[in-house]
Amino acid sequence: MHSTTRIILFLSLILLVSSCKTSEKVLYLQDVKVDTPEKIENSQVIKIEPKDMLSIVVSSSDPAVAKIFNLPVSATQAGTDRAGYGNYLLGYVVDNEGYIDFPILGKIKASGLSRWQLQEQITQALAEKKMLTDGLVTVEFMNFKVSILGEVTNPGTYTINSDKVTVLEAIAMAKDLTIFGERDHVYVIREEDGQRKSYQLDLRSADIFKSPAYYLKQNDVVYVQPNSVRAGQSTINQNAMKSVSLWISIASLLTSIGVLVVNIAKKD
């Protein structure tokens, strides 16, 4: 019986070590300092960039004045996913030099500003021209979106309605990583200043907060790399076959261990 006990203890130890290794691969922010305030680094409010589309609405007690500055409402827009979905406001497109062409005021430099800063700039300019003394200017992003691909539950392109979004928030929108997603191989692909940059993030480490890609920007792509198990499954049929093969292998291993334990017990 002593041999049987030793075998059982040995197998239990293997399962325990395996469980610990699995936790190290899956758990997020393993080295975060609990209850310890830390300075927030790289906090970013989304800035306007060339090719952004902006909704700029001017409100006034005099509708005739406001109408001068507000773009018309359109029912459809050919070639876009908005077509056939009802009325919506047309937007101001930021050109390659970072300018928008605004009624009365003409060319306005928008690139590099937050939407709040652009609101204030337009409001002041209209007040100086005595065109709008009691009005309100509202600026919103119309095409702020990020795409999330790879080993997440719901991959896709998501529209962002706030002024900033983190990679953790984006992953939450996609309903978290699957169990096959590599927590230390999450990539953010970004195009800015005429260049494409890729950042690798490790969700297991608190160092993610220091990354320039922790706060996402317009049109960022987040890609979660699959682990070796998922990477080896190239088709649905192969997935099914490999799953069956895996369980058969496990059953065979357990049967062999069972036979070994019984034989040793008989000898004792």
C-alpha positions as CSV (number, residue, x, y, z in Angstrom):
1,M,0.0,0.0,0.0
2,H,2.9,2.3,0.6
3,S,3.8,2.2,-3.1
4,T,0.2,3.0,-4.1
5,T,0.2,6.0,-1.7
6,R,3.4,7.3,-3.1
7,I,2.0,7.1,-6.7
8,I,-1.2,8.9,-5.7
9,L,0.8,11.6,-4.0
10,F,3.1,11.9,-7.0
11,L,0.2,12.3,-9.4
12,S,-1.4,14.9,-7.1
13,L,1.8,16.9,-7.1
14,I,1.9,16.8,-10.9
15,L,-1.7,18.1,-11.1
16,L,-0.9,20.8,-8.5
17,V,2.1,22.1,-10.4
18,S,0.3,22.0,-13.7
19,S,-2.6,24.0,-12.2
20,C,-0.1,26.7,-10.9
21,K,1.5,27.0,-14.3
22,T,-1.9,27.4,-16.0
23,S,-2.8,30.2,-13.6
24,E,0.5,32.0,-14.4
25,K,-0.5,32.0,-18.0
26,V,-4.1,33.1,-17.6
27,L,-4.3,35.6,-14.7
28,Y,-4.2,39.4,-15.5
29,L,-2.1,42.0,-13.8
30,Q,-0.3,39.5,-11.5
31,D,2.2,41.9,-10.2
32,V,-0.2,44.9,-9.6
33,K,0.3,46.6,-6.2
34,V,-3.0,46.4,-4.4
35,D,-4.1,49.4,-2.3
36,T,-1.0,51.3,-3.4
37,P,-1.8,54.6,-5.3
38,E,0.3,55.0,-8.4
39,K,0.7,58.0,-10.7
40,I,-1.3,57.6,-13.9
41,E,1.1,57.8,-16.8
42,N,0.4,58.5,-20.5
43,S,-3.2,59.4,-19.9
44,Q,-4.5,60.6,-23.2
45,V,-7.5,62.3,-24.5
46,I,-8.2,61.5,-28.1
47,K,-6.8,64.2,-30.4
48,I,-8.2,65.0,-33.8
49,E,-6.2,63.6,-36.7
50,P,-6.3,64.0,-40.5
51,K,-9.2,62.0,-42.1
52,D,-11.3,62.1,-39.0
53,M,-14.9,62.9,-39.5
54,L,-16.4,65.4,-37.0
55,S,-19.9,66.3,-36.1
56,I,-20.1,70.0,-35.3
57,V,-23.5,71.3,-34.2
58,V,-24.2,74.9,-33.4
59,S,-27.2,75.6,-31.2
60,S,-28.7,79.1,-30.9
61,S,-31.9,80.8,-29.7
62,D,-32.1,82.0,-33.3
63,P,-32.6,78.9,-35.5
64,A,-31.8,80.9,-38.7
65,V,-28.3,81.7,-37.3
66,A,-27.6,78.1,-36.3
67,K,-28.7,76.9,-39.7
68,I,-25.9,78.7,-41.4
69,F,-23.3,76.6,-39.6
70,N,-25.0,73.2,-39.4
71,L,-24.6,70.7,-42.2
72,P,-27.8,69.2,-43.6
73,V,-29.3,65.9,-42.5
74,S,-28.9,63.1,-45.1
75,A,-31.1,60.0,-45.4
76,T,-28.5,57.8,-47.2
77,Q,-24.8,57.7,-48.0
78,A,-23.8,55.6,-50.9
79,G,-21.1,53.1,-50.4
80,T,-21.2,53.1,-46.6
81,D,-22.8,51.0,-43.9
82,R,-25.0,53.9,-42.9
83,A,-27.1,53.6,-46.1
84,G,-30.7,52.7,-45.4
85,Y,-30.5,53.2,-41.6
86,G,-32.4,56.5,-41.4
87,N,-31.4,60.1,-41.1
88,Y,-28.0,61.2,-39.8
89,L,-25.9,64.3,-39.7
90,L,-23.2,64.9,-42.3
91,G,-19.8,65.5,-40.9
92,Y,-16.7,67.7,-41.4
93,V,-13.8,65.7,-42.8
94,V,-10.3,66.8,-41.6
95,D,-8.1,67.1,-44.6
96,N,-4.5,65.7,-44.9
97,E,-3.1,69.0,-43.6
98,G,-5.4,68.8,-40.5
99,Y,-7.9,71.5,-41.5
100,I,-11.7,71.6,-41.7
101,D,-13.6,74.1,-43.9
102,F,-16.2,75.7,-41.6
103,P,-18.9,78.2,-42.8
104,I,-18.0,81.9,-42.3
105,L,-14.8,81.1,-40.5
106,G,-13.2,79.3,-43.4
107,K,-10.2,77.0,-42.8
108,I,-9.7,76.0,-39.1
109,K,-6.7,73.9,-37.9
110,A,-8.3,71.0,-36.1
111,S,-5.6,68.4,-36.1
112,G,-3.8,68.0,-32.8
113,L,-6.7,69.4,-30.8
114,S,-9.1,67.6,-28.5
115,R,-12.8,68.0,-29.4
116,W,-13.2,70.3,-26.4
117,Q,-10.4,72.6,-27.6
118,L,-12.0,72.8,-31.0
119,Q,-15.4,73.6,-29.5
120,E,-13.8,76.4,-27.6
121,Q,-11.9,77.7,-30.6
122,I,-15.0,77.8,-32.8
123,T,-17.1,79.4,-30.1
124,Q,-14.6,82.2,-29.5
125,A,-14.2,82.8,-33.2
126,L,-18.0,83.1,-33.8
127,A,-18.3,85.4,-30.7
128,E,-15.5,87.7,-32.0
129,K,-17.4,88.0,-35.3
130,K,-20.6,88.7,-33.4
131,M,-22.2,85.8,-35.3
132,L,-23.1,83.8,-32.2
133,T,-23.4,85.4,-28.8
134,D,-25.8,83.1,-27.0
135,G,-25.0,79.8,-28.7
136,L,-23.4,76.4,-28.0
137,V,-21.0,74.5,-30.1
138,T,-20.8,70.7,-29.8
139,V,-18.1,68.6,-31.4
140,E,-18.2,64.8,-31.6
141,F,-16.2,62.2,-33.3
142,M,-18.2,60.3,-36.0
143,N,-15.6,57.6,-36.9
144,F,-13.7,56.8,-33.7
145,K,-13.5,53.0,-33.9
146,V,-11.1,50.2,-33.0
147,S,-10.9,46.7,-34.4
148,I,-10.3,43.7,-32.1
149,L,-9.2,40.4,-33.7
150,G,-7.8,37.0,-32.8
151,E,-8.6,35.0,-29.6
152,V,-11.4,37.1,-28.2
153,T,-15.0,36.0,-27.7
154,N,-16.6,38.6,-30.0
155,P,-14.0,39.9,-32.6
156,G,-15.1,42.9,-34.6
157,T,-15.0,46.6,-35.1
158,Y,-16.3,48.7,-32.2
159,T,-17.4,52.4,-32.2
160,I,-16.1,54.4,-29.3
161,N,-18.4,57.0,-27.8
162,S,-16.0,58.4,-25.1
163,D,-13.0,60.7,-25.3
164,K,-10.5,57.9,-24.4
165,V,-10.5,54.1,-24.3
166,T,-7.9,51.7,-22.9
167,V,-6.9,48.3,-24.4
168,L,-8.5,46.6,-21.4
169,E,-11.8,48.4,-22.0
170,A,-11.6,47.4,-25.7
171,I,-11.0,43.8,-24.7
172,A,-14.0,44.0,-22.4
173,M,-16.1,45.2,-25.3
174,A,-15.1,42.0,-27.2
175,K,-16.2,39.9,-24.1
176,D,-12.6,39.1,-23.0
177,L,-10.0,36.8,-24.3
178,T,-10.8,33.1,-24.9
179,I,-8.9,30.5,-22.9
180,F,-6.7,30.0,-26.0
181,G,-5.6,33.6,-26.1
182,E,-1.9,34.4,-25.2
183,R,-2.1,37.0,-22.5
184,D,1.5,38.0,-23.1
185,H,1.1,38.3,-26.9
186,V,-1.5,41.1,-27.4
187,Y,-0.6,43.5,-30.2
188,V,-1.8,47.0,-30.9
189,I,-1.2,48.0,-34.5
190,R,-1.3,51.8,-35.1
191,E,-1.0,54.1,-38.1
192,E,0.2,57.6,-37.3
193,D,2.4,60.2,-38.9
194,G,2.6,58.2,-42.1
195,Q,4.0,55.2,-40.3
196,R,2.7,51.9,-39.0
197,K,3.8,50.9,-35.5
198,S,3.2,47.7,-33.6
199,Y,3.2,47.4,-29.8
200,Q,3.3,44.1,-27.8
201,L,1.5,44.1,-24.5
202,D,1.5,41.6,-21.7
203,L,-1.8,41.6,-19.9
204,R,-0.3,39.6,-17.0
205,S,1.9,42.5,-16.0
206,A,1.1,45.9,-14.5
207,D,3.7,47.3,-16.9
208,I,0.9,47.5,-19.4
209,F,-0.1,50.8,-17.8
210,K,3.2,52.3,-19.0
211,S,2.8,51.4,-22.6
212,P,2.1,54.1,-25.2
213,A,-0.5,51.7,-26.6
214,Y,-2.5,51.3,-23.3
215,Y,-4.7,54.2,-24.4
216,L,-6.0,53.4,-27.9
217,K,-6.3,55.8,-30.8
218,Q,-8.6,56.1,-33.8
219,N,-8.5,53.0,-36.1
220,D,-6.2,51.0,-33.8
221,V,-6.2,47.3,-34.4
222,V,-5.9,45.0,-31.3
223,Y,-4.8,41.4,-32.1
224,V,-4.7,38.6,-29.6
225,Q,-2.3,35.8,-30.6
226,P,-3.6,32.2,-30.2
227,N,-1.6,29.7,-28.1
228,S,0.0,26.6,-29.6
229,V,-3.1,24.5,-29.1
230,R,-5.4,26.8,-31.1
231,A,-2.7,27.6,-33.7
232,G,-2.5,23.9,-34.5
233,Q,-6.2,23.8,-35.2
234,S,-6.4,25.1,-38.7
235,T,-10.0,24.0,-39.7
236,I,-13.2,23.1,-37.9
237,N,-12.8,19.4,-38.9
238,Q,-9.3,19.4,-37.6
239,N,-10.5,21.0,-34.3
240,A,-13.0,18.2,-33.9
241,M,-10.5,15.5,-34.7
242,K,-7.9,16.9,-32.4
243,S,-10.4,17.3,-29.6
244,V,-11.4,13.6,-29.9
245,S,-7.8,12.6,-30.1
246,L,-7.0,14.6,-27.0
247,W,-9.7,12.9,-25.0
248,I,-8.7,9.5,-26.3
249,S,-5.1,10.2,-25.2
250,I,-6.2,11.3,-21.8
251,A,-8.5,8.3,-21.3
252,S,-5.7,6.0,-22.5
253,L,-3.2,7.7,-20.0
254,L,-5.7,7.4,-17.1
255,T,-6.3,3.7,-18.0
256,S,-2.6,3.0,-18.0
257,I,-2.1,4.7,-14.7
258,G,-5.1,2.8,-13.2
259,V,-3.7,-0.5,-14.4
260,L,-0.3,0.3,-13.0
261,V,-1.7,1.3,-9.6
262,V,-3.8,-2.0,-9.5
263,N,-0.8,-4.1,-10.4
264,I,1.4,-2.5,-7.7
265,A,-1.4,-2.9,-5.2
266,K,-1.6,-6.6,-5.9
267,K,2.1,-7.0,-5.5
268,D,2.0,-5.3,-2.1
